[in-house]
Structures are given as structure tokens and as C-alpha cells.
């Protein structure tokens, strides 16, 4: 597994690498081949294949999903690196004492 960038400099470097990959002729050739494969799989889903079974359709859908994910990997990585980390929402539906105090302070300030 690749280690995640820890500093802003490492993040910027990773973004630059993924951006450079997008303009690389080898990547463009790869994307063209993936796009052709996606079109063929979509055609197979629309038209069908001889003696197809449910498992065949499921396999085609899985391949299609995988190809789309591979094709968009650099863009996804750039987007993930640029977006700030989101905090995990608190699953507790009830407010804490601190939250209630903050709400009361805001309400008093409005009056």
C-alpha cells in the first residue's frame, strides 16, 4: 500500500504527478483503450450476448464498473488530495451539554 502524503509539500507533489500523468501520451493511449472496452461492454449489455445468463450480465457490469474506476483514478486522486478531510459526524442524535450551552449563548446574543 502506498503511504499517504503527510505534508502539504508532499500533497502538492502528488497532485503535480497525477496532473502530469493525465497529459502523458501513454496514459492517453490507455484511456482510449479503456473507453473502447467500456463501449463494447455497454453494447453487450444493451444488445445482449448469446446464451447469456444472470452471472454473465453481473460479470459484464462488474467489468464496466472496474474500467470506469481505473479510467478516473488520477482525477479521483487529485480530488481526494485537494479536498480537506471531513470530520466524522457524531451518530448520537442528542446534543451534548456543550452544544446546548453554545446554542443558548447564540440565542442570548440575538436578543
JOTALIN-V917956 format. One record per backbone hydrogen bond with DSSP energy under -1.0 kcal/mol. NH is the residue of the N-H (numbers start at 1). CO is the residue of the C=O. Records with the same first field share a line. If there is no record, write none. Layout:
NH->CO ; CO
This chain:
11->7
12->8
13->9
14->10
15->11
16->12
17->13
18->14
19->15
20->16
21->17
22->18
24->21
28->24
29->25
30->26
31->27
32->28
33->29
34->30
35->31
36->32
37->33
38->34
39->35
40->36
41->37
42->38
43->39
44->40
45->41
46->42
47->43
48->44
52->49
57->53
58->54
59->55
60->56
61->57
62->58
63->59
64->60
65->61
66->62
67->63
68->64
69->65
70->66
71->67
72->68
73->70
76->72
77->73
78->74
79->75
80->76
81->77
82->78
83->79
100->96
101->97
102->98
103->99
104->100
105->101
106->102
107->103
108->104
109->105
110->106
